[in-house]
Structure formats: structure tokens, C-alpha cells
Amino acid sequence: MARRRLRAKSARSVWRSSRPRWERFFQTRVGTYRTDSLIGFLRHLRRHFRRQRVILLWDGRPGHQSAGMRTYLTGQRHWLTVERLPGYAPDVNPVEAVFGNVKGRELANHCGPALTTLATALRTGLGRVGRPPHLAQAFVRRAGLAW
């Protein structure tokens, strides 16, 4: 019997402070994010936050630094500002704290039968972090950032 290998689901999440609540834009996909899939994510992000400026915090992942990504980002400066974080510095990346919190609650000991159940648990956890806004704001403050 051949075993089917499940590939990890990758996720991207964006949080925007629109007082009194935090708005999130979230996407999951099978496999890893590479330059082309990251550009697709940014295109969806632009449509979601139509006519609004967005600040994107990015670490040093290879897809974030590729030549194709640099070329794409150069043409997006009218709506998108990219702030680069060190390659691996979870203490200054608020997204690491958000996902750590969700992993400790909704994803703790999660053994769902399919990747879709994992995505549902992840969406539930990210929704919990954004309601009420003080938890998401605490992760931003912990990273030493302000808005």
C-alpha cells in the first residue's frame, strides 16, 4: 500500500490596527511559500486593503529576498512599505508570538485527519488573538514596535 505524504500547510497572516478592532488577512496553502506564491499573496493583500497603505514586516526568508521579489516590490512602493527584520529574531517579530500563542492553545496536540481541519483550528486561533484587540497589541508592544 503506497503511503501518501502530506506536505505541511504554510500560512501567511496580516494584522491591521483599525481601532477599535484588529483586522486580519489570512491565507493557507499546501507546500511552502516561494517567490511566485508570495507575490500572489501580496496581490490578494492589495485587493483586500484597497486604496490603503500597508506596512509589511518580513524576516530574512529566501523568498522574501529573491531578485524576483525585489523587482516586484520596487513597483509596489505606492501602497506597500516593507520593513526588514533580522533573519531569525523571534523576539522582534510579533508574528512569532502570535503563532506561538495559537500553537499553545488551538493547535496543541492537534492531530486532525486532514489539513483542512488544521487550517480551521488555525483560523479559530487567529480570530481569538484578534478579539479583543489587547492581545494582538501586546504582541506588537512585546516586539518593541508601535503604531
C-alpha positions as CSV (number, residue, x, y, z in Angstrom):
1,M,0.0,0.0,0.0
2,A,1.5,3.3,-1.1
3,R,1.6,6.0,1.6
4,R,0.6,9.4,0.6
5,R,2.9,12.0,2.0
6,L,1.1,15.1,3.4
7,R,3.0,18.3,2.9
8,A,2.9,20.9,5.6
9,K,0.5,23.7,5.1
10,S,2.1,27.1,5.0
11,A,0.3,30.2,6.3
12,R,0.6,34.0,5.9
13,S,-1.2,36.4,8.2
14,V,-1.5,40.1,8.1
15,W,-2.9,42.2,11.0
16,R,-4.0,45.8,10.7
17,S,-4.9,48.0,13.6
18,S,-8.2,49.6,12.7
19,R,-9.3,50.7,16.1
20,P,-11.3,49.5,17.9
21,R,-10.5,46.1,16.4
22,W,-7.7,44.4,14.6
23,E,-8.4,43.2,11.1
24,R,-6.7,40.2,9.8
25,F,-5.9,38.8,6.3
26,F,-5.0,35.2,6.4
27,Q,-4.1,32.6,3.7
28,T,-3.1,29.0,3.9
29,R,-1.7,26.8,1.2
30,V,-0.2,23.3,0.7
31,G,3.6,23.4,0.5
32,T,5.9,26.2,1.1
33,Y,5.8,29.9,0.1
34,R,8.2,30.7,-2.7
35,T,8.6,34.0,-4.6
36,D,5.7,33.3,-7.0
37,S,3.3,32.3,-4.3
38,L,4.4,35.2,-2.1
39,I,3.7,37.6,-4.9
40,G,0.3,36.0,-5.3
41,F,-0.3,36.6,-1.6
42,L,0.7,40.3,-1.9
43,R,-1.7,40.7,-4.9
44,H,-4.6,39.3,-2.7
45,L,-3.4,41.6,0.1
46,R,-3.6,44.7,-2.2
47,R,-7.1,43.8,-3.3
48,H,-8.2,43.2,0.3
49,F,-6.8,46.6,1.6
50,R,-7.9,48.5,-1.5
51,R,-6.6,52.1,-1.6
52,Q,-4.8,51.7,1.8
53,R,-1.2,51.8,2.6
54,V,0.3,48.6,4.2
55,I,3.5,48.1,6.2
56,L,4.8,44.6,5.9
57,L,7.3,43.1,8.4
58,W,9.4,40.5,6.8
59,D,12.2,38.3,8.1
60,G,15.1,37.0,6.0
61,R,13.4,34.0,4.4
62,P,14.8,33.3,0.9
63,G,11.5,34.1,-0.9
64,H,11.5,37.5,0.7
65,Q,14.9,38.4,-0.6
66,S,14.9,36.9,-4.1
67,A,15.6,39.0,-7.2
68,G,12.1,38.4,-8.5
69,M,10.6,39.7,-5.2
70,R,12.8,42.7,-5.1
71,T,11.7,43.6,-8.6
72,Y,8.1,43.1,-7.7
73,L,8.3,45.2,-4.5
74,T,10.0,48.1,-6.4
75,G,6.8,48.6,-8.3
76,Q,4.6,48.4,-5.2
77,R,6.0,51.3,-3.2
78,H,2.9,53.5,-3.7
79,W,0.9,51.2,-1.4
80,L,3.4,48.8,0.3
81,T,6.2,49.6,2.7
82,V,8.5,46.7,3.6
83,E,10.4,46.7,6.9
84,R,13.0,44.0,7.1
85,L,13.6,42.1,10.3
86,P,16.8,40.1,11.0
87,G,16.9,36.6,9.5
88,Y,15.9,34.8,12.7
89,A,14.9,37.1,15.5
90,P,11.6,35.8,17.0
91,D,11.9,38.3,19.9
92,V,11.4,41.3,17.5
93,N,8.8,39.6,15.2
94,P,5.3,39.9,16.6
95,V,4.0,37.2,14.2
96,E,6.2,34.6,16.0
97,A,4.5,35.5,19.3
98,V,1.0,35.3,17.7
99,F,1.7,31.8,16.2
100,G,3.3,30.7,19.4
101,N,0.2,31.6,21.3
102,V,-2.1,29.8,18.8
103,K,0.2,26.7,18.8
104,G,-0.1,26.6,22.6
105,R,-3.9,26.6,22.5
106,E,-5.8,25.7,19.3
107,L,-3.0,23.7,17.7
108,A,-1.8,22.0,20.9
109,N,-1.9,18.2,20.4
110,H,-3.8,18.7,17.2
111,C,-4.0,15.5,15.1
112,G,-6.6,16.4,12.6
113,P,-7.4,13.9,9.8
114,A,-6.8,16.4,7.1
115,L,-5.0,19.7,6.5
116,T,-8.4,21.5,6.3
117,T,-9.1,20.8,9.9
118,L,-5.7,22.2,10.8
119,A,-6.5,25.3,8.8
120,T,-9.8,25.7,10.6
121,A,-8.1,25.4,14.0
122,L,-5.5,28.0,12.9
123,R,-8.2,30.4,11.8
124,T,-10.0,30.0,15.1
125,G,-6.9,30.7,17.0
126,L,-6.0,33.8,14.9
127,G,-9.6,35.1,15.4
128,R,-9.2,34.6,19.2
129,V,-6.0,36.6,19.2
130,G,-7.6,39.5,17.4
131,R,-10.7,39.7,19.6
132,P,-10.4,41.7,21.8
133,P,-7.5,43.8,20.4
134,H,-5.4,44.0,23.5
135,L,-3.8,40.6,23.0
136,A,-2.6,41.4,19.4
137,Q,-1.5,44.8,20.6
138,A,0.5,43.2,23.4
139,F,2.4,41.1,20.9
140,V,3.3,44.2,18.9
141,R,4.4,46.0,22.1
142,R,6.5,43.0,23.2
143,A,8.4,43.2,19.9
144,G,9.2,46.8,20.7
145,L,7.1,48.2,17.9
146,A,4.5,50.9,18.0
147,W,1.8,52.1,15.5
